[in-house]
């Protein structure tokens, strides 16, 4: 990590010095490329502006931050998790694989480090990796597990899931009582916070604290566990006392060490309890050196560690929702804008070696630094931020981004059956997907993974007072209880371009259904009602509105034609990815000869693997479908034609051999 006292997670776990693998290697590689650097200008003095009067716009966060509750009324609201039921399809499959993994990791093993730290007996075999008793991030996965169990119970109401969540909370409560230290509880002693206070080398204790606090809050809110709130309020009291004792200057130094979403969880706690004490505590986690340029609409992200900072922006978005303080809304919107438009690959992911290594729009340079692209935590958190921004505006373009990430990155990084997940989704030619193990890794991305695949029903539908918004096309059923509406969606998307929405229950009064017309489809999209074509078409990248007095049994059929497109890197248009509709296509290469240990690193180590010859491609016609043809008998699978070496292309999310996404076009 570039900031003093902060440590790259990959580097720390391998016991290496701070810089060598991450930014030092990046600097070496980037030093071979020419990148335009904005000219530095000397700021003008106040006297030079006298003919215009005094300078009236100080830095957005120059003054101390004061919390004043003035809640925002979002334009759209999500449905409760139990209001949306998944039907058989890719989302239900992924959730099932994830459920199996969650329930296989036993509570006694998860609680072992908490009990040892509290001086309670434990005979459990310690877990490995980032939950090893010597790892300074131990306990983080326990927090993620509580969140995942809360989310899964919220969606399914399964008793076994709640029982596991309740058991974890009870175990942590017992440790908190035994410690008897002003509410402190964790899987490591307060000595890590002492080192943080002294600005000594330490691996992100507040990062882990955030996961534990968020997990407790999720179990309270979604799994109806009152004890979790009691433990959380006591722990938040310890955080309040610890941070209140620091000067603002010293606290800003402390914030240079990764702290996850401490601001977000404290704002959420304030919202749940109605106690602004927790929001004022959350304000102490406002990292001004990071927030200021964003609030001024400046991209100063080069050199920053991506997943350190996305959760901070989520916290900023949550504060905007509680206060309508425009600074936090502005920085949240601009952050999303600059990352999604200038720092994002065709899959929807971003970063290399966990960092933004270049100025905006230099992905062709950045992706060459290493094969460790697109940390999965970052995709998870960017999607989480997207939900906030979408709720404020209802802009369909946020859902285009969300869908791209969900289909290509998230559904492509959980291993079928095992539920094991990846750390990096590499875009290096000849890469492969590496996964966690059952009990010897527990990476940060393992944690966000178990959360991700527990809540896959949370964005398919939103609503306002009058309209049901259909955002994503997956087999499911939604129950809009307040309006007495129930709708079933039947589809095999993205294997087909068609979905059917059947009204199963409806009031007599009229209401509105708004169907998202994805930005990737064409003007030839079609809609029919009860088998009769309507003389309207939706505008891609917007919503098509249907308002009527519905009847039970009404069927709306939407067809969204998919077609082949190429997405070049802006910096180097000869580097192109191919998509079919929203689906990123990947060239397929055999995985034969790959040693088993290479499957469980944080990312693919290409130097240790047999070489794969990834060919260059040449366009053989004016249109992509002139030379990229559907493969007979296969779904979403294509074959190039007329090349020196033809390749088979199929969805990246189905690629578990070796693959290539970006192609050199000659």
C-alpha positions as MATLAB code, in Angstrom:
seq = 'XXXXXXXXXXXXXXXXXXXXXXXXXXXXXXXXXXXXXXXXXXXXXXXXXXXXXXXXXXXXXXXXXXXXXXXXXXXXXXXXXXXXXXXXXXXXXXXXXXXXXXXXXXXXXXXXXXXXXXXXXXXXXXXXXXXXXXXXXXXXXXXXXXXXXXXXXXXXXXXXXXXXXXXXXXXXXXXXXXXXXXXXXXXXXXXXXXXXXXXXXXXXXXXXXXXXXXXXXXXXXXXXXXXXXXXXXXXXXXXXXXXXXXXXXXXXXXXXXXXXXXXXXXXXXXXXXXXXXXXXXXXXXXXXXXXXXXXXXXXXXXXXXXXXXXXXXXXXXXXXXXXXXXXXXXXXXXXXXXXXXXXXXXXXXXXXXXXXXXXXXXXXXXXXXXXXXXXXXXXXXXXXXXXXXXXXXXXXXXXXXXXXXXXXXXXXXXXXXXXXXXXXXXXXXXXXXXXXXXXXXXXXXXXXXXXXXXXXXXXXXXXXXXXXXXXXXXXXXXXXXXXXXXXXXXXXXXXXXXXXXXXXXXXXXXXXXXXXXXXXXXXXXXXXXXXXXXXXXXXXXXXXXXXXXXXXXXXXXXXXXXXXXXXXXXXXXXXXXXXXXXXXXXXXXXXXXXXXXXXXXXXXXXXXXXXXXXXXXXXXXXXXXXXXXXXXXXXXXXXXXXXXXXXXXXXXXXXXXXXXXXXXXX';
ca = [
       0.000    0.000    0.000;
       1.178    3.477   -0.731;
       0.058    5.007    2.567;
       2.193    4.860    5.674;
       1.187    2.057    7.996;
      -1.010    0.336    5.423;
      -0.195   -3.114    4.080;
      -1.198   -4.797    0.818;
      -3.177   -7.895    1.716;
      -1.403  -10.089   -0.821;
       2.013   -8.967    0.333;
       1.270   -9.244    4.047;
       0.054  -12.817    3.866;
       3.156  -13.940    2.035;
       5.364  -12.331    4.687;
       6.995   -9.974    2.197;
       8.066   -6.389    2.654;
       5.486   -3.735    1.933;
       6.298   -2.682   -1.608;
       8.083   -5.343   -3.690;
       5.240   -7.297   -5.282;
       2.644   -4.564   -5.507;
       3.587   -0.971   -6.195;
       7.316   -1.504   -6.741;
       6.676   -4.036   -9.491;
       3.976   -1.823  -10.869;
       6.267    1.195  -10.922;
       8.904   -0.755  -12.805;
       6.485   -1.926  -15.468;
       4.783    1.413  -15.779;
       8.121    3.133  -16.085;
       8.448    1.602  -19.539;
       5.298    3.347  -20.751;
       4.652    6.982  -21.522;
       1.703    8.360  -19.595;
       0.621   11.955  -19.926;
       0.796   13.667  -16.542;
      -1.260   16.802  -15.966;
       0.877   19.925  -15.782;
       1.346   21.156  -12.234;
       0.358   24.763  -11.867;
       1.211   27.122   -9.056;
      -2.004   28.248   -7.365;
      -2.768   31.914   -7.770;
      -2.721   34.122   -4.721;
      -5.824   35.818   -3.400;
      -4.462   39.121   -4.687;
      -4.548   37.833   -8.268;
      -8.278   37.255   -7.883;
      -9.016   40.665   -6.350;
     -10.787   41.893   -9.457;
     -13.301   39.095   -8.873;
     -13.472   39.459   -5.108;
     -12.351   36.989   -2.440;
     -12.068   33.231   -2.885;
     -15.406   31.809   -1.787;
     -14.956   28.033   -2.132;
     -12.769   26.457    0.556;
     -12.016   22.741    0.411;
     -15.197   20.692    0.939;
     -13.977   19.162    4.209;
     -11.827   22.021    5.533;
     -14.069   22.533    8.556;
     -14.917   19.960   11.243;
     -17.743   17.661   10.199;
     -21.019   18.029   12.076;
     -23.733   15.405   11.861;
     -27.288   16.721   11.446;
     -29.952   14.160   10.642;
     -32.112   15.058    7.619;
     -32.990   11.781    5.909;
     -33.141   11.535    2.142;
     -36.217    9.979    0.591;
     -34.785    7.787   -2.192;
     -36.705    7.699   -5.438;
     -36.825    3.890   -5.414;
     -36.802    1.240   -2.713;
     -35.576   -2.364   -2.789;
     -37.866   -5.163   -1.711;
     -37.271   -7.094    1.468;
     -35.259  -10.215    0.767;
     -38.143  -12.527    1.586;
     -40.401  -10.696   -0.887;
     -38.359  -12.030   -3.821;
     -38.220  -15.787   -4.351;
     -35.679  -17.329   -6.711;
     -36.740  -20.044   -9.158;
     -34.391  -22.616  -10.737;
     -31.667  -20.907  -12.735;
     -28.129  -19.522  -12.369;
     -28.912  -17.431   -9.281;
     -30.500  -20.292   -7.400;
     -27.600  -22.574   -8.365;
     -24.987  -20.145   -7.043;
     -26.912  -19.556   -3.826;
     -27.187  -23.291   -3.241;
     -23.462  -23.882   -3.736;
     -22.725  -20.998   -1.365;
     -25.177  -22.273    1.263;
     -23.421  -25.626    1.276;
     -20.045  -24.016    1.912;
     -21.397  -21.737    4.656;
     -22.928  -24.619    6.561;
     -19.842  -26.822    6.211;
     -17.534  -24.434    8.113;
     -18.362  -25.239   11.731;
     -18.972  -22.595   14.395;
     -16.445  -23.998   16.882;
     -13.690  -23.523   14.311;
     -14.885  -20.007   13.467;
     -15.034  -19.018   17.159;
     -11.700  -20.548   18.139;
      -9.638  -17.351   17.962;
     -12.324  -15.318   19.743;
     -12.318  -17.814   22.623;
      -8.541  -17.977   22.865;
      -8.329  -14.166   22.916;
     -10.972  -14.018   25.670;
      -9.316  -16.764   27.734;
     -12.113  -19.267   27.187;
     -11.385  -22.941   26.433;
     -11.436  -24.165   22.835;
     -10.566  -27.620   21.538;
     -11.334  -26.779   17.909;
      -8.710  -27.174   15.243;
      -7.697  -23.663   14.133;
      -8.571  -22.640   10.616;
      -5.801  -21.668    8.223;
      -4.975  -18.795    5.911;
      -6.342  -15.436    7.012;
      -8.084  -17.099    9.990;
      -4.848  -18.635   11.284;
      -4.184  -17.781   14.961;
      -1.105  -15.791   13.918;
      -2.786  -13.808   11.157;
      -3.612  -10.265   12.198;
      -6.817  -10.271   10.159;
      -8.247  -13.263   12.013;
     -11.931  -12.889   12.780;
     -12.821  -11.053    9.578;
     -14.386  -14.144    7.968;
     -16.538  -14.690   11.052;
     -18.044  -11.259   10.472;
     -18.622  -12.027    6.796;
     -20.205  -15.346    7.755;
     -22.662  -13.658   10.108;
     -23.627  -11.203    7.357;
     -24.039  -14.026    4.865;
     -26.166  -16.069    7.253;
     -28.326  -13.054    7.998;
     -28.808  -12.397    4.289;
     -29.501  -16.046    3.531;
     -32.020  -16.342    6.351;
     -33.646  -13.098    5.242;
     -34.160  -14.643    1.810;
     -35.075  -18.231    2.713;
     -36.247  -18.317    6.376;
     -34.347  -21.579    6.759;
     -34.082  -22.659   10.394;
     -30.655  -24.269   10.052;
     -29.266  -20.969    8.768;
     -30.697  -18.985   11.679;
     -29.460  -21.555   14.192;
     -25.921  -21.223   12.884;
     -26.111  -17.414   13.012;
     -27.542  -17.457   16.534;
     -24.754  -19.786   17.649;
     -22.054  -17.441   16.368;
     -23.632  -14.447   18.111;
     -23.935  -16.346   21.398;
     -20.300  -17.407   21.172;
     -19.103  -13.847   20.549;
     -21.313  -12.535   23.368;
     -19.699  -14.987   25.780;
     -16.245  -13.776   24.736;
     -17.284  -10.134   25.173;
     -18.558  -10.849   28.684;
     -15.363  -12.714   29.634;
     -13.108   -9.921   28.337;
     -15.116   -7.322   30.276;
     -13.222   -4.511   28.522;
     -15.715   -1.706   27.887;
     -17.456   -3.727   25.185;
     -14.368   -4.833   23.256;
     -14.526   -8.187   21.514;
     -12.484   -9.565   18.638;
     -10.420  -12.554   17.566;
      -7.248  -10.610   18.440;
      -6.233   -8.562   21.506;
      -6.324   -4.767   21.767;
      -2.547   -4.759   21.304;
      -3.165   -4.431   17.569;
      -5.033   -1.190   18.201;
      -2.177    0.006   20.426;
       0.178   -0.434   17.485;
      -2.281    1.331   15.201;
      -2.404    4.246   17.648;
       1.401    4.464   17.633;
       1.447    4.222   13.816;
       3.457    1.019   13.959;
       3.198   -1.772   11.402;
      -0.124   -3.571   11.825;
      -2.580   -5.248    9.493;
      -5.823   -3.299    9.544;
      -7.570   -4.007   12.883;
     -10.479   -1.677   12.095;
     -10.981   -3.543    8.803;
     -11.712   -6.695   10.784;
     -13.715   -4.756   13.371;
     -15.984   -3.536   10.571;
     -16.701   -7.067    9.369;
     -17.624   -8.208   12.906;
     -19.838   -5.181   13.542;
     -21.552   -5.447   10.150;
     -22.144   -9.155   10.720;
     -23.753   -8.516   14.102;
     -25.989   -5.817   12.610;
     -27.055   -8.054    9.720;
     -27.933  -10.924   12.050;
     -29.961   -8.532   14.199;
     -31.833   -6.935   11.300;
     -32.293   -9.947    9.035;
     -32.300  -12.913   11.421;
     -34.200  -11.248   14.268;
     -31.483  -11.704   16.887;
     -31.731   -9.156   19.726;
     -28.518  -10.374   21.373;
     -26.552   -9.346   18.286;
     -27.655   -5.723   18.727;
     -26.691   -5.794   22.397;
     -23.189   -7.064   21.569;
     -22.874   -4.544   18.739;
     -23.904   -1.507   20.806;
     -21.365   -2.408   23.486;
     -18.642   -2.867   20.842;
     -19.584    0.423   19.187;
     -19.228    2.063   22.599;
     -15.641    0.821   22.755;
     -14.993    2.243   19.258;
     -16.507    5.573   20.294;
     -14.273    5.772   23.367;
     -11.127    4.763   21.469;
     -11.614    7.240   18.620;
     -12.902   10.126   20.788;
      -9.591   10.143   22.644;
      -7.666   11.021   19.454;
      -7.148   14.469   18.029;
      -8.574   14.960   14.544;
      -5.049   15.240   13.128;
      -4.011   11.954   14.723;
      -7.241   10.249   13.673;
      -6.633   11.299   10.069;
      -3.200    9.619   10.289;
      -4.840    6.456   11.674;
      -7.208    6.419    8.705;
      -4.252    5.818    6.391;
      -4.503    2.188    7.546;
      -7.319    0.285    5.867;
     -10.485    0.382    7.969;
     -13.097   -1.221    5.748;
     -16.529    0.375    6.040;
     -16.385    1.499    9.671;
     -18.173    4.698    8.684;
     -20.946    2.755    6.956;
     -21.680    0.337    9.799;
     -21.797    3.132   12.361;
     -24.191    5.170   10.196;
     -26.325    2.048    9.769;
     -26.319    1.527   13.527;
     -27.431    5.131   14.010;
     -30.267    4.550   11.557;
     -31.421    1.359   13.310;
     -31.228    2.703   16.860;
     -32.113    6.353   16.249;
     -29.033    7.298   18.328;
     -26.866    9.936   16.630;
     -23.964    9.046   18.904;
     -23.053    6.300   16.471;
     -23.223    8.642   13.467;
     -20.899   11.094   15.201;
     -18.534    8.181   15.805;
     -18.849    7.265   12.147;
     -17.872   10.800   11.150;
     -14.452   10.233   12.713;
     -13.832    7.719    9.911;
     -14.098   10.378    7.185;
     -10.747   10.204    5.401;
     -10.501   13.783    4.170;
      -7.410   13.362    1.979;
      -9.382   10.813   -0.043;
     -12.828   12.427    0.012;
     -11.736   15.982   -0.831;
     -10.641   15.463   -4.475;
     -13.717   13.323   -5.136;
     -16.003   16.050   -3.824;
     -14.164   18.429   -6.173;
     -14.694   15.978   -9.075;
     -10.997   15.174   -9.401;
      -9.700   11.667  -10.071;
      -6.724   11.316   -7.708;
      -7.014    7.519   -7.542;
      -3.655    6.632   -9.129;
      -1.614    4.607   -6.636;
      -4.547    3.976   -4.311;
      -5.568    0.548   -3.037;
      -9.000   -0.047   -4.515;
     -10.760   -2.115   -1.888;
      -9.494    0.098    0.913;
     -11.451    2.952   -0.578;
     -14.648    1.619   -2.173;
     -16.140    0.758    1.263;
     -15.320    4.281    2.435;
     -17.369    5.702   -0.436;
     -20.248    3.372    0.446;
     -20.092    4.902    3.918;
     -20.158    8.360    2.347;
     -23.248    7.395    0.351;
     -24.937    6.145    3.519;
     -24.190    9.427    5.289;
     -25.735   11.345    2.396;
     -28.889    9.275    2.833;
     -29.057   10.210    6.518;
     -28.200   13.912    6.181;
     -28.559   15.057    2.544;
     -25.110   16.646    2.983;
     -24.390   17.316   -0.690;
     -20.634   16.764   -0.322;
     -21.117   13.078    0.405;
     -23.597   12.677   -2.433;
     -21.302   14.455   -4.879;
     -18.239   12.395   -4.017;
     -20.187    9.133   -4.226;
     -21.532    9.930   -7.682;
     -18.214   11.146   -9.055;
     -16.325    8.167   -7.656;
     -18.691    5.781   -9.410;
     -18.533    7.834  -12.594;
     -14.751    7.922  -12.865;
     -14.225    4.272  -11.895;
     -16.986    2.862  -14.107;
     -16.180    5.013  -17.141;
     -12.379    5.265  -17.014;
     -11.028    2.388  -14.922;
     -13.277   -0.568  -15.719;
     -12.723   -3.569  -17.994;
     -15.361   -5.158  -20.219;
     -16.355   -7.498  -17.390;
     -17.246   -4.636  -15.043;
     -14.206   -5.146  -12.787;
     -11.312   -2.826  -12.014;
      -7.757   -2.682  -10.574;
      -4.511   -4.624  -10.902;
      -2.692   -6.062   -7.881;
      -5.542   -4.508   -5.883;
      -4.510   -0.974   -6.932;
      -5.304    1.667   -9.504;
      -1.861    2.021  -11.010;
      -2.357    4.620  -13.720;
      -4.183    7.759  -14.658;
      -7.721    7.236  -15.999;
      -8.120    5.507  -19.376;
      -4.780    3.675  -19.288;
      -6.076    0.142  -18.822;
      -3.946   -1.269  -21.647;
      -0.861   -0.242  -19.687;
      -2.227   -1.201  -16.296;
      -3.309   -4.687  -17.276;
       0.257   -5.577  -18.334;
       1.702   -5.075  -14.843;
       0.627   -8.486  -13.573;
      -1.949  -11.215  -14.126;
      -3.783  -10.303  -10.926;
      -6.619   -8.179  -12.255;
     -10.012   -7.340  -10.787;
     -10.092   -8.193   -7.095;
     -13.476   -9.767   -6.421;
     -14.044   -7.721   -3.229;
     -13.935   -4.625   -5.397;
     -16.639   -5.893   -7.737;
     -18.804   -6.789   -4.731;
     -18.406   -3.361   -3.179;
     -18.859   -1.439   -6.445;
     -22.156   -3.283   -6.937;
     -23.137   -2.403   -3.376;
     -22.416    1.273   -4.075;
     -24.385    1.032   -7.328;
     -27.519    0.003   -5.433;
     -27.349    3.193   -3.360;
     -26.908    5.449   -6.378;
     -29.629    3.652   -8.308;
     -32.084    4.153   -5.459;
     -31.457    7.903   -5.525;
     -32.147    8.330   -9.240;
     -33.698    5.221  -10.804;
     -31.303    5.635  -13.744;
     -31.270    2.423  -15.812;
     -27.590    2.893  -16.634;
     -26.697    1.870  -13.087;
     -28.464   -1.422  -13.708;
     -26.546   -1.913  -16.969;
     -23.338   -1.680  -14.940;
     -24.705   -3.904  -12.170;
     -25.854   -6.567  -14.627;
     -22.477   -6.595  -16.414;
     -20.674   -7.221  -13.121;
     -23.175   -9.779  -11.903;
     -23.241  -11.867  -15.075;
     -19.564  -11.837  -15.929;
     -17.632  -11.275  -12.744;
     -19.702  -12.541   -9.848;
     -21.504  -15.498  -11.434;
     -18.195  -16.398  -13.054;
     -16.177  -16.611   -9.846;
     -17.989  -19.236   -7.768;
     -16.962  -22.800   -8.498;
     -19.923  -25.066   -9.247;
     -20.851  -27.509   -6.482;
     -18.037  -26.628   -4.026;
     -19.061  -22.992   -3.561;
     -15.375  -22.039   -3.477;
     -14.668  -18.574   -4.845;
     -11.856  -16.600   -6.432;
      -9.686  -13.672   -5.339;
      -8.715  -12.159   -8.700;
     -10.490  -12.521  -12.031;
      -7.532  -12.361  -14.355;
      -7.696  -11.005  -17.890;
      -4.198  -12.151  -18.823;
      -4.054  -14.280  -22.006;
      -4.047  -17.935  -20.958;
      -5.261  -17.215  -17.417;
      -7.407  -19.540  -15.335;
      -9.591  -19.133  -12.252;
      -7.998  -19.907   -8.908;
     -10.233  -20.651   -5.925;
     -10.102  -20.720   -2.159;
      -9.900  -24.019   -0.309;
     -12.311  -25.457    2.231;
     -10.444  -24.337    5.357;
      -6.948  -23.026    4.537;
      -7.425  -19.641    2.834;
     -10.303  -17.397    4.014;
      -9.287  -14.440    1.881;
     -11.135  -11.133    1.968;
     -12.811  -12.200   -1.282;
     -13.920  -15.463    0.318;
     -15.757  -13.289    2.816;
     -17.433  -10.950    0.368;
     -18.180  -14.004   -1.748;
     -20.287  -15.734    0.905;
     -22.235  -12.476    1.277;
     -22.659  -11.970   -2.470;
     -24.141  -15.374   -3.192;
     -26.473  -15.194   -0.188;
     -28.303  -12.114   -1.532;
     -28.664  -12.706   -5.251;
     -32.383  -11.874   -5.144;
     -31.905   -8.351   -3.771;
     -31.760   -6.277   -6.980;
     -34.009   -8.042   -9.486;
     -36.903   -5.749   -8.553;
     -37.268   -2.285   -6.981;
     -40.374   -0.152   -6.492;
     -41.704    3.313   -5.774;
     -45.224    4.116   -4.569;
     -46.819    3.404   -7.933;
     -44.523    1.221  -10.025;
     -42.769   -2.129   -9.995;
     -39.323   -1.839  -11.590;
     -38.082   -5.013  -13.279;
     -34.298   -4.567  -13.372;
     -32.819   -8.003  -14.012;
     -34.031  -10.950  -15.986;
     -33.778  -14.064  -13.840;
     -36.409  -16.655  -12.966;
     -38.087  -15.408   -9.808;
     -41.283  -14.253   -8.120;
     -41.861  -10.915   -6.370;
     -44.561  -10.166   -3.796;
     -45.292   -6.438   -3.461;
     -47.264   -6.800   -0.251;
     -48.153   -3.117    0.177;
     -49.957   -3.051   -3.180;
     -51.277   -6.596   -3.181;
     -49.230   -7.466   -6.273;
     -47.527  -10.750   -7.066;
     -45.595  -11.286  -10.318;
     -43.737  -14.362  -11.569;
     -40.864  -14.065  -14.032;
     -40.150  -17.071  -16.245;
     -36.957  -17.014  -18.282;
     -33.761  -18.829  -19.193;
     -31.913  -15.568  -19.764;
     -29.129  -15.163  -20.772;
     -29.399  -18.458  -22.665;
     -32.360  -16.836  -24.426;
     -33.254  -13.209  -25.071;
     -36.836  -13.606  -23.849;
     -38.611  -13.267  -20.519;
     -42.264  -13.597  -19.513;
     -43.813  -11.767  -16.561;
     -47.104  -13.213  -15.320;
     -49.339  -11.238  -12.960;
     -50.497  -13.718  -10.325;
     -52.170  -11.317   -7.902;
     -53.293   -7.717   -8.381;
     -55.616   -5.089   -6.916;
     -58.477   -3.727   -8.968;
     -56.851   -0.302   -9.217;
     -54.263    0.479  -11.874;
     -50.555    0.243  -11.216;
     -47.410    0.472  -13.324;
     -44.823   -2.048  -14.445;
     -41.540   -0.588  -15.679;
     -39.329   -2.947  -17.665;
     -35.659   -2.173  -18.044;
     -34.608   -2.124  -21.690;
     -30.901   -2.924  -21.411;
     -28.363   -0.662  -23.038;
     -26.877   -3.649  -24.874;
     -30.029   -4.558  -26.837;
     -31.335   -2.979  -30.051;
     -34.291   -0.886  -31.164;
     -35.767   -4.161  -32.412;
     -36.770   -5.153  -28.879;
     -40.375   -6.338  -28.759;
     -43.092   -6.484  -26.145;
     -46.449   -8.241  -26.134;
     -49.368   -8.376  -23.726;
     -51.351  -11.593  -23.503;
     -49.865  -12.712  -26.810;
     -50.672   -9.511  -28.708;
     -47.702   -7.401  -29.855;
     -47.747   -3.812  -28.630;
     -46.913   -1.065  -31.084;
     -44.135    0.275  -28.891;
     -40.455   -0.481  -28.423;
     -38.267    0.456  -25.524;
     -35.285    2.749  -25.822;
     -32.114    0.833  -24.884;
     -30.731    2.147  -21.617;
     -34.118    3.192  -20.206;
     -37.391    1.794  -18.858;
     -40.518    0.955  -20.828;
     -43.650    1.850  -18.851;
     -46.891   -0.158  -18.823;
     -49.769    1.218  -16.752;
     -53.136   -0.519  -16.615;
     -55.737   -2.139  -14.431;
     -54.108   -5.557  -14.440;
     -55.873   -8.875  -14.142;
     -54.580  -12.102  -12.661;
     -53.137  -14.154  -15.499;
     -51.954  -11.187  -17.582;
     -48.684  -12.033  -19.338;
     -46.065   -9.559  -20.535;
     -43.444  -10.973  -22.877;
     -40.258   -9.016  -23.543;
     -37.739   -9.951  -26.223;
     -34.327   -8.273  -26.076;
     -32.237   -9.136  -29.147;
     -28.598   -9.850  -28.382;
     -25.837   -9.235  -30.878;
     -22.063   -9.428  -31.057;
     -20.093   -6.316  -30.097;
     -16.431   -5.477  -29.629;
     -15.197   -3.354  -26.740;
     -11.689   -1.996  -27.323;
      -9.513   -0.526  -24.612;
      -9.661    3.232  -25.049;
      -5.896    3.624  -24.769;
      -5.187    0.847  -27.299;
      -8.076    0.106  -29.685;
      -6.211   -2.918  -31.069;
      -6.924   -4.705  -27.765;
     -10.533   -5.849  -27.922;
     -12.976   -7.952  -25.951;
     -16.048   -9.528  -27.562;
     -19.510   -9.660  -26.061;
     -22.822  -11.211  -26.988;
     -25.440   -8.982  -25.433;
     -24.129   -8.404  -21.879;
     -22.077  -11.620  -21.867;
     -18.297  -11.355  -22.131;
     -16.964  -14.117  -24.364;
     -13.686  -15.871  -23.598;
     -11.472  -17.940  -25.874;
     -11.056  -21.503  -24.624;
      -7.722  -23.281  -24.122;
      -6.964  -26.606  -22.402;
      -5.934  -26.668  -18.757;
      -3.906  -29.864  -19.157;
      -0.518  -29.934  -17.468;
      -1.386  -27.394  -14.760;
      -0.120  -28.447  -11.315;
      -2.891  -28.667   -8.706;
      -1.277  -26.148   -6.348;
      -1.665  -23.478   -9.043;
      -5.433  -23.715   -8.681;
      -5.443  -22.240   -5.159;
      -3.196  -19.198   -5.310;
      -4.828  -15.802   -5.029;
      -4.397  -15.420   -8.776;
      -2.957  -17.338  -11.721;
       0.846  -17.499  -11.706;
       1.461  -17.722  -15.440;
       5.243  -17.974  -15.107;
       4.817  -21.311  -13.278;
       2.357  -22.788  -15.792;
       2.754  -24.358  -19.225;
       2.671  -21.699  -21.911;
      -0.527  -21.239  -23.900;
      -0.320  -19.807  -27.386;
      -3.047  -17.164  -27.635;
      -3.317  -16.110  -31.279;
      -3.785  -12.667  -32.705;
      -7.014  -12.182  -34.626;
      -7.871  -10.447  -37.879;
     -11.287   -9.064  -38.760;
     -12.630  -10.957  -41.787;
     -15.537   -8.718  -42.654;
     -17.221   -5.426  -41.875;
     -19.341   -7.012  -39.124;
     -18.308   -9.322  -36.303;
     -20.878  -11.902  -37.349;
     -19.085  -12.142  -40.701;
     -16.305  -14.094  -39.010;
     -17.511  -15.008  -35.494;
     -20.177  -17.658  -35.982;
     -22.500  -19.498  -33.556;
     -21.294  -23.025  -32.889;
     -23.955  -25.491  -33.979;
     -25.624  -27.355  -31.130;
     -24.141  -25.139  -28.409;
     -25.684  -22.289  -26.410;
     -23.861  -18.950  -26.242;
     -20.840  -20.518  -27.931;
     -19.105  -19.158  -31.033;
     -16.222  -20.022  -33.341;
     -13.935  -17.669  -35.223;
     -13.466  -18.345  -38.935;
     -10.712  -17.541  -41.410;
      -7.985  -17.186  -38.784;
      -4.534  -18.737  -38.789;
      -5.669  -20.394  -35.549;
      -9.415  -20.384  -34.964;
     -10.692  -20.261  -31.400;
     -13.888  -21.232  -29.610;
     -15.548  -18.467  -27.611;
     -17.984  -19.071  -24.785;
     -19.143  -17.033  -21.762;
     -16.395  -16.081  -19.343;
     -18.700  -16.999  -16.480;
     -18.699  -20.603  -17.762;
     -14.949  -20.746  -18.390;
     -13.186  -23.085  -15.966;
     -10.366  -24.042  -18.309;
      -7.730  -21.550  -19.453;
      -9.063  -18.572  -21.379;
      -8.435  -15.237  -23.050;
     -10.732  -12.185  -22.975;
      -8.791   -9.385  -24.691;
      -7.424  -10.078  -28.171;
      -4.733   -8.345  -30.170;
      -6.349   -7.369  -33.465;
      -4.016   -7.099  -36.455;
];
